[in-house]
Amino acid sequence: EISQMYQTKFQQKLAKDTVRILITSDVHYSLDRVHELGEWVHLSHEDEMDFIICCGDLTNMDPAQENIPEVVSATEGEMTAVISGLENIKARVVYLPGNHDAPTTFQNPPHGQKPRLTTHSINLHGSHLRIAPDLVLSGLGGSVPGYQGSSSPLWAGYPYTSEDKIKADLDVLFPSLSSDNTIEQQQQQQQ
């Protein structure tokens, strides 16, 4: 769970009617592209955003190498470089690890602690973050295997190897949604 200190940090200066968010994904360790994004933001005067969300695949690690400590450590370093580049655009960065990112960034207690990659970023995997009084972000990073018309996967899922495994984590993240009730039924029950 994200600490109250970081909740407060992200809520500062967001007590307004509009929240501006820059969303990016699939950087795959292209620091040149992160730099180009920063230049575009500066030149287009879009730098009044409140924060950046990076939705996975910050790096390009092969999920088959998840048990090689040197590769995992190097991937954490690459993720840190990408996040630091995004922090140069805007200091508040929320990220979700993708299936090409370090497996350590998916850890939640009691299985371990996610590494703190930078001072100003928040790993949203398996967590909720209130960014404004009526706005909460919830995150579940990674991927299930991708298929297109064949029984062979186009890409390997990580950390999810099946729909059942991701559903189990979604049930933990959103316990009120794990029942078969629709949202409308849940709202009626609350009235």
C-alpha positions in Angstrom: 0.0 0.0 0.0 1.2 3.5 -0.8 2.2 5.5 2.3 0.2 8.5 3.5 3.3 10.7 2.9 3.3 9.9 -0.8 -0.5 10.3 -1.0 -0.1 13.8 0.4 2.8 14.6 -2.0 0.8 13.8 -5.0 -2.3 15.6 -3.8 -0.4 18.8 -3.2 -1.5 21.5 -5.6 -4.2 19.3 -7.0 -7.1 20.9 -5.2 -8.5 22.3 -8.4 -11.2 21.4 -10.9 -8.9 20.1 -13.6 -6.1 17.6 -13.3 -3.7 17.4 -16.2 -1.9 14.0 -16.8 0.7 13.0 -19.4 0.3 9.3 -20.1 3.1 7.3 -21.8 3.9 3.6 -22.2 6.2 1.2 -23.9 9.3 3.3 -23.6 11.5 0.1 -23.8 14.5 2.0 -22.5 14.6 4.6 -25.2 16.1 7.5 -23.3 16.3 9.5 -26.5 12.5 9.2 -26.9 12.0 10.3 -23.3 14.3 13.3 -24.0 12.3 14.1 -27.2 9.1 13.9 -25.1 10.5 16.4 -22.7 11.5 18.8 -25.5 8.0 18.5 -27.0 6.4 19.2 -23.6 8.6 22.3 -23.1 8.1 23.6 -26.7 4.4 23.1 -26.7 4.0 24.7 -23.3 2.2 21.6 -22.1 4.5 21.6 -19.0 1.6 22.6 -16.7 0.7 19.0 -16.2 0.2 17.7 -12.7 2.0 14.4 -13.1 3.1 11.7 -15.5 1.8 8.1 -15.7 4.0 5.5 -17.4 2.0 2.4 -18.1 4.5 -0.4 -18.4 7.4 -1.7 -20.4 9.9 1.0 -19.3 12.6 -1.4 -20.3 13.1 -4.4 -22.6 13.9 -7.3 -20.3 13.2 -10.7 -21.6 10.7 -12.3 -19.1 12.6 -15.6 -19.5 15.6 -13.9 -17.7 13.5 -13.2 -14.5 15.7 -15.5 -12.4 19.1 -14.0 -13.4 20.0 -11.6 -10.6 22.4 -9.6 -12.7 19.8 -9.0 -15.4 17.1 -8.1 -12.9 19.5 -5.6 -11.2 20.5 -4.1 -14.6 16.8 -3.8 -15.5 16.1 -2.0 -12.2 18.9 0.4 -13.2 17.4 1.0 -16.6 13.9 1.5 -15.1 15.5 4.1 -12.8 17.0 5.9 -15.7 13.7 6.1 -17.6 11.8 7.3 -14.5 14.5 9.9 -13.8 14.2 11.1 -17.4 10.4 11.4 -16.9 11.0 13.2 -13.6 13.1 15.8 -15.5 9.8 16.6 -17.4 7.7 16.6 -14.2 8.8 15.5 -10.7 5.6 13.5 -10.0 5.8 10.2 -11.8 3.5 7.2 -11.3 4.4 4.0 -13.0 3.2 0.5 -13.5 5.7 -2.2 -14.4 5.1 -4.1 -17.6 5.9 -7.6 -18.8 9.4 -6.4 -19.9 10.3 -4.8 -16.5 12.1 -6.1 -13.5 10.1 -8.8 -11.6 11.1 -7.2 -8.3 8.8 -4.3 -9.2 5.8 -6.6 -8.9 6.4 -7.7 -5.4 3.9 -6.9 -2.7 4.1 -8.0 0.9 4.3 -10.7 2.2 6.3 -11.8 -0.8 8.8 -9.0 -0.6 9.0 -5.2 -0.9 9.0 -3.4 -4.2 12.3 -1.5 -4.7 12.2 2.3 -4.4 13.7 3.3 -7.8 13.6 7.1 -7.4 12.7 9.6 -4.8 9.8 11.2 -6.7 8.1 8.2 -8.3 5.4 5.8 -7.1 5.1 2.2 -8.3 1.3 1.8 -8.5 1.3 -2.0 -9.0 -1.2 -3.6 -6.6 -2.1 -0.3 -5.0 -4.4 2.7 -5.0 -3.4 6.4 -5.1 -5.8 9.2 -4.3 -4.7 12.1 -6.5 -7.6 14.4 -5.8 -10.6 14.3 -3.5 -12.8 12.5 -6.1 -10.1 10.8 -8.2 -8.3 7.5 -7.3 -5.8 5.7 -9.5 -5.6 1.9 -9.1 -2.8 -0.1 -10.7 -2.1 -3.6 -11.8 0.9 -3.9 -14.0 2.2 -6.8 -16.2 0.5 -8.7 -19.0 -1.2 -11.9 -19.8 0.0 -13.9 -22.8 -1.1 -12.4 -26.1 -2.6 -14.6 -28.8 -3.8 -13.8 -32.3 -5.6 -16.6 -34.1 -3.3 -19.4 -33.0 -2.5 -21.5 -30.0 1.0 -20.1 -29.8 1.4 -16.9 -27.8 2.7 -13.8 -29.6 4.2 -12.7 -26.3 4.7 -14.3 -22.9 2.6 -13.0 -20.1 4.4 -11.7 -17.1 3.8 -12.0 -14.2 0.5 -13.4 -15.4 0.5 -16.7 -17.3 -3.3 -16.9 -17.4 -6.5 -15.0 -17.1 -7.2 -16.8 -13.8 -4.0 -15.4 -12.2 -4.7 -11.8 -13.2 -8.3 -12.2 -12.0 -7.0 -13.4 -8.6 -4.9 -10.1 -8.2 -7.8 -8.0 -9.5 -10.0 -9.6 -6.8 -7.5 -8.6 -4.2 -7.1 -5.0 -5.6 -10.9 -4.6 -6.0 -12.6 -6.9 -3.4 -16.0 -5.3 -4.0 -15.9 -6.3 -7.6 -15.0 -10.0 -7.0 -18.7 -10.9 -6.6 -21.0 -11.5 -9.6 -22.9 -8.3 -8.7 -23.0 -5.6 -11.3 -22.0 -2.1 -10.4 -25.7 -1.1 -10.6 -26.6 -3.8 -8.1 -23.9 -2.8 -5.7 -25.1 0.8 -5.9 -28.7 -0.3 -5.2 -27.5 -2.3 -2.2 -25.8 0.8 -0.7 -29.0 2.9 -0.9 
